[in-house]
Amino acid sequence: MALATTRTARPPSLPRSLWRSTVGKKAVMAVTGLIMLAYLVAHMLGNLKVFFGAGEFNHYGHWIRTIGEPFLHHMWFLWLARVVLTASVLLHGVAAYQLSRRDRAARPAKYQHTRQRTSYATRTMRWGGVILALFIVWHILDLTTLTVNPNHQEGHPYQNLVASFDRWYVSAFYIAAMLALGLHIRHGFWSAAQTLGANSPRRDRVFKALANLLAAVLTCGFIAVPVGVLTGVVS
């Protein structure tokens, strides 16, 4: 008689267990959101150098390609940052989509016509995320690969930026995306604080004020650039 061997199912790894759980997905969204927020602050500060002239901005554009030299090779830091940001955007978007699907699946069908759980903030986050995803694709094609920037000049970031925002429809799309970004940050920063357990009744006002401040500063800082080009301040 042959002895049947039974294999015990191997428990899922900790990262997989976290990813499958609702709490884990929210934690992923919080951490990746903070990574992207740190990048946005640095990116905004860099963009504002455009108001100091072509020489200053072009020097900055070339400098970010040499960060870490000679320990790192030319542009290695920039590509490392791109990989981290791409991974953060993808993880953030996938987690948000799966959480949305999970929330809809758990919602009783008979209450759909009366339940008003989909708040203004939630709708803003969903549609704002879609707008920002489309914007990221356009922004890369416009100012990174220069594919859709017909008047670009290789190696001249300042001139490429002006050539892009000189087109009113590009500036309009950029401004709309930055407004969506501000709303996204305002709600997302507060949600991240809650998810990571950083908030408390005593600190609620501080985190809400910080979320509003970050959203306002980043929105105004990014929008200032196309407005400066359209008004002739940057030319």
N, C-alpha and C positions, 0 to 999 in steps of 0.2 A: 504494500500500500504506500503510495507516494505521499510524502508529507507536503502539504501546501504551505508555502511560506507566505506569510503576510507581511506586507511592508507598511510601516506607519507613514502616514502622510507627513511630509516635511513642512513644518510651519512656515508661513511666509516671512520674509525678511522684514526687519523693522522699517526700512524706507518704503517697502511696498505696502505694509500695513498702514503706515501713516498716510500714504497717498490715497489709499482706498477709503479712508475715514473722512467724514465731513470736517472734523477738527483739523486733520492733517492738510486737507486742501486749503482751508482758510489760512493755516499757518504758512503754507507755500505762497499764497497770494500776498500775505502780509510781508514776508521776507523779500520776495521779489519786487514788491511795490516799493519798499524802502531802498532797495538797490537802485531801481530806476529813478527814485526821487533824488538820491545823491547825485546820480548822473545829470539829471535835469538842472540841478542847482549849478553844477560845474559848467554845463553846456550854456546856460543862460549867461553866466558871468563871462564866458568866452565870447559869446555873441555880442555882448555889449561893448567889446573892444572895437567894434566896427565904427563907433562914434569918435574914436581917436584917430581915424584915418586909415588909408590903404596900407601904409607901411607897417603900422602897429598890428593891424588885423592879419595881414599876410605873414608877418613874422610869427604871430601866434599860431596860424595855420600850419606853418612849417615846424614850429617847436613841438607840437603835440605828436609829430611823427618821429621825434628824436628822444622822447622821454625814456629814461632808463639806460641810454647809451653812456659808456661803452659796454656796460654789463649786458644789456639787451641789444639785439640787433635792430637796425633801422626799421621802424614801424611795428616791431613786435608788441610793444605795449598797446598800441592802437588796435591791433588785431585781437589781442587778449581781451581788451575792453569790449570790442564788438562781439566776441564770442559770449562773454558773460551777459551782455545786454540782450543778445538774441535769445539765449537760453532763458533769461528772466522773462522776456516778453512772451515767449512760447508757453512756458510753465504758467505764467499769470493768466494768459488767455485760455488755455486748456482747463485749468482749475476753475476759472470763472464760468466757462461754458458747462462743465460737468456739474458744478454746484447748482446752476440754473436749471439744468435738466432734472437733477435730483429733487429740487424744490418743487418743480411742476409735477413730477411723478408722485410726490407725497401729498399733493393737494387734493382733497376730496372733490370729485367731479361735480357733485350736486351742490357744492357751495361756490362754484366758480362764478356764478352770476351775481352773487351778493358779497363775496369776499373781496375786500379792497386792500389786500396785503401788498400789492405791488405799488409801493410808494413812489413819489416823485423822484426821490434820491435813487431808488433802485432802477427805475426806468432810465434816469440820466446816466447811471453807471453803465448800463447795458448798451445803450445807443452811443454814449460817449466813447465806449471801448471800441465799437465798430468804426466810428469816425476816426479815432486815433490810429487804428490798425491800417485803414486806407491811407491816412496821412503819412504814416511811417514809410509805407511803400513808395508813395510819391516823393517824399522828402529825400529818400535814398537815391531814387532815379534822377532827381533834380540837382542835388548839391553834392552827392558822393560819386556816383557813376557819371553824372552830367549827361545822361541819356536824353532827358527831356528839356534840357537847357540849351536852346539853339545858339545862344550868343556867349557860350562859355569860353574861358581862356584857361588852358591847362596850367596848373601851378599857380593860379591867381585867385585865392578864395574870396578876396574882397570884391573883385570884379564879377565873379560868378554869382555872389550873393546879390549884388546890385542888379545884375542882368536878370536874375530870377524874380525879384520883388518889383522890378519895373513893370512887370505884367500884372495888371490890376486883379485879374482872376486868381492868380497864384497867391497874391497877398490876401485876397478875400478868403480863400480856402485856408490859408495859414492862420489867419486871425480867428476864423470859426473853429479850427482845430484847437487853438490855444485856449479859447473860451471853454471848449469841452474838456480840455486838460485841466483847467482850473477847477471846474466842478468835480472832475474825477478825483483830483488831489484832495479837495475839501472833504469829500465823503470818504475817500479811501484811506487817508491818513488817520481819521478818527476810527474807522473800522479796524485798521492794523493795530492801533493802540489797544483796542478792546480784545482782539484776537490774541495778542501777545501778553495780555494781562498787565499792561503798563498803566492802565487807567484805574482810578478809584474815585469815590464820591468827592474827595478833596481835590483831586487833580483834573476832574472833568472839565472845568472851566478853562484851565490852562491848555489842555489838549485841543479843545474846541477853538480857542483863540489862536493857537499855533497853527491849526489846520487852516483857518481862515486867512491868517497872515501868509503862510506859505503859498496858498492858492492865489492870493492877490498879487504877491510879489512876483511869482513865476509867470503868471498871466501877463501882467504889465511889462515885465522885463522882456519876454519873448515878443509881445506885440509891438513894443517900441521899435524894433528893427524894421519890419515892413512899413510901419508908419513913417519912420525916418526916411526911408527910400522914396515913398510916395510923395512926401512933402518936400523933398529936395535937400533935407538936412544931411542925408547920406547920399553921395552921388559919385 
